Amino acid sequence: MDNKKATTVDEYIAAFPADVQELLQEVRNTIRKAAPAAEETIAYAMPAYKLNGPLVYFAGYKSHVGFYATPTGHQAFKKELSKYKEGKGSVQFPLDEPMPLKLIEKIVKFRVKENTGKAKAKKKK
């Protein structure tokens, strides 16, 4: 898997085995549905979504999908995420378990609201 050189999310996903591609595509579609106005790009060598600043990132690995919603997105959903392996601002969704798409959707919507609120507050200054 040489996705370090991917310049688009399509290229990134295409570098994975078919079964993993399917899961990554589901995560991607869930994010795009929850944040249709977000810009899709590659940052830190992984798919990234931006709307008034960074929203979320995700990445494929051998045994999990990494999901990065910055520390605030993880803080707000601490209870729901507690059953997964977590790091600071990251969570690992195992490939051999159903992808928690509803949870991903809720986190993305939370981050959209958070970033939109920050952008509005900045404009008022």
Residue pairs with C-beta under 8 A, 6 or more apart in sequence:
1 15
1 16
1 60
2 15
3 11
3 12
3 15
3 16
3 45
3 46
3 60
4 45
5 11
6 12
6 15
6 42
6 45
7 42
8 42
9 28
9 40
9 41
9 42
9 47
12 24
12 42
12 46
12 47
12 60
13 21
13 24
13 25
13 28
13 47
13 60
14 21
16 24
16 60
19 95
20 60
20 95
23 60
23 65
23 95
23 99
24 47
24 58
24 60
24 65
26 99
26 101
27 58
27 65
27 67
27 99
27 101
27 104
28 40
28 47
28 58
30 101
30 104
30 105
30 108
31 38
31 49
31 55
31 56
31 58
31 104
31 108
32 38
32 40
32 49
33 105
34 104
34 105
34 108
34 109
34 112
35 49
35 51
35 55
35 108
35 109
35 111
35 112
37 51
37 112
38 49
38 50
38 51
38 55
38 112
39 49
39 50
39 51
40 47
40 48
40 49
41 47
41 48
41 49
41 50
42 48
43 54
43 57
44 57
45 59
46 57
46 58
46 59
46 66
46 68
47 57
47 58
47 59
48 54
48 56
48 57
49 55
49 56
49 57
49 108
51 112
51 115
51 116
52 115
52 116
52 118
52 119
53 115
53 118
53 119
54 70
55 69
55 108
55 111
55 112
55 115
56 67
56 68
56 69
56 70
56 73
56 107
56 108
56 111
57 66
57 67
57 68
58 65
58 66
58 67
58 68
59 65
59 66
59 68
60 66
61 92
63 94
63 95
63 96
64 85
64 92
64 93
64 94
64 95
65 92
65 93
65 95
65 99
66 90
66 91
66 92
66 93
67 90
67 91
67 92
67 93
67 104
67 107
68 89
68 90
68 91
69 89
69 91
69 107
69 108
69 110
69 111
70 89
70 111
71 88
71 89
72 111
72 114
73 89
73 107
73 110
73 111
73 114
74 81
74 86
74 89
74 90
74 91
76 107
76 110
77 103
77 106
77 107
77 110
80 100
80 103
80 106
81 91
81 103
84 91
84 92
84 93
84 94
85 91
85 92
86 92
93 99
93 100
